[in-house]
């Protein structure tokens, strides 16, 4: 599983800030309202089972989807689980416990971003924090979509300024880790695109 990055309680409020635009609505309503604003992204990355299900159900095919067969920390319905298993995707499974980002998850997302195939990343554990490394590593003008439970779908357009803001936030998270020297060497390089 490699090294783990835990999110310190003191920094949790910083992640509650919206990094994109919230499209409100239940299920496919939110997806239908955001379609007009996708604007042919460099990469389209979907994080979360329900968001991914409604994208695929609307024939919007992400380049990368990240799911864990759960929603609101409970098992997702069989319809959602089945609906995120699209035949056109290469499948990668990675362990990532709740409340952390593992080095393995970062590596898998990085590999998926440079792949010329559509990739389905199945997380054993929890994918809730996967949007952060996805945004940091995605090429400029990519779009990362993730669900806001009971609210809608967040659309994050990857820009230089957003990457700089999130690199600063991630550096603060890395500084609070027990094994920060290893993480700074291994993880920061990957997140910065090296």
ChimeraX attribute file (.defattr): number of C-alpha atoms within 10 A of each C-alpha:
attribute: neighborCount
match mode: 1-to-1
recipient: residues
	/A:1	11
	/A:2	11
	/A:3	17
	/A:4	19
	/A:5	21
	/A:6	17
	/A:7	19
	/A:8	15
	/A:9	8
	/A:10	9
	/A:11	14
	/A:12	11
	/A:13	9
	/A:14	11
	/A:15	13
	/A:16	8
	/A:17	8
	/A:18	11
	/A:19	17
	/A:20	16
	/A:21	13
	/A:22	19
	/A:23	19
	/A:24	18
	/A:25	15
	/A:26	16
	/A:27	19
	/A:28	19
	/A:29	14
	/A:30	21
	/A:31	26
	/A:32	14
	/A:33	13
	/A:34	18
	/A:35	13
	/A:36	9
	/A:37	11
	/A:38	15
	/A:39	10
	/A:40	12
	/A:41	17
	/A:42	14
	/A:43	19
	/A:44	22
	/A:45	30
	/A:46	28
	/A:47	24
	/A:48	26
	/A:49	27
	/A:50	29
	/A:51	29
	/A:52	30
	/A:53	25
	/A:54	21
	/A:55	23
	/A:56	18
	/A:57	15
	/A:58	13
	/A:59	9
	/A:60	14
	/A:61	18
	/A:62	22
	/A:63	20
	/A:64	24
	/A:65	29
	/A:66	28
	/A:67	28
	/A:68	25
	/A:69	24
	/A:70	21
	/A:71	19
	/A:72	13
	/A:73	12
	/A:74	8
	/A:75	12
	/A:76	16
	/A:77	14
	/A:78	9
	/A:79	10
	/A:80	20
	/A:81	18
	/A:82	12
	/A:83	17
	/A:84	26
	/A:85	17
	/A:86	16
	/A:87	9
	/A:88	11
	/A:89	18
	/A:90	14
	/A:91	14
	/A:92	14
	/A:93	15
	/A:94	21
	/A:95	19
	/A:96	26
	/A:97	16
	/A:98	14
	/A:99	16
	/A:100	20
	/A:101	23
	/A:102	22
	/A:103	19
	/A:104	17
	/A:105	25
	/A:106	21
	/A:107	17
	/A:108	16
	/A:109	26
	/A:110	19
	/A:111	12
	/A:112	23
	/A:113	21
	/A:114	12
	/A:115	13
	/A:116	9
	/A:117	13
	/A:118	21
	/A:119	24
	/A:120	26
	/A:121	23
	/A:122	22
	/A:123	21
	/A:124	16
	/A:125	18
	/A:126	24
	/A:127	27
	/A:128	24
	/A:129	17
	/A:130	23
	/A:131	20
	/A:132	20
	/A:133	21
	/A:134	26
	/A:135	25
	/A:136	24
	/A:137	22
	/A:138	26
	/A:139	19
	/A:140	17
	/A:141	18
	/A:142	21
	/A:143	28
	/A:144	26
	/A:145	27
	/A:146	24
	/A:147	24
	/A:148	15
	/A:149	12
	/A:150	11
	/A:151	14
	/A:152	20
	/A:153	28
	/A:154	23
	/A:155	23
	/A:156	22
	/A:157	22
	/A:158	24
	/A:159	17
	/A:160	13
	/A:161	9
	/A:162	17
	/A:163	20
	/A:164	13
	/A:165	13
	/A:166	19
	/A:167	19
	/A:168	12
	/A:169	15
	/A:170	19
	/A:171	13
	/A:172	14
	/A:173	18
	/A:174	22
	/A:175	13
	/A:176	15
	/A:177	17
	/A:178	12
	/A:179	13
	/A:180	17
	/A:181	12
	/A:182	13
	/A:183	18
	/A:184	15
	/A:185	10
	/A:186	14
	/A:187	22
	/A:188	16
	/A:189	11
	/A:190	17
	/A:191	21
	/A:192	13
	/A:193	12
	/A:194	9
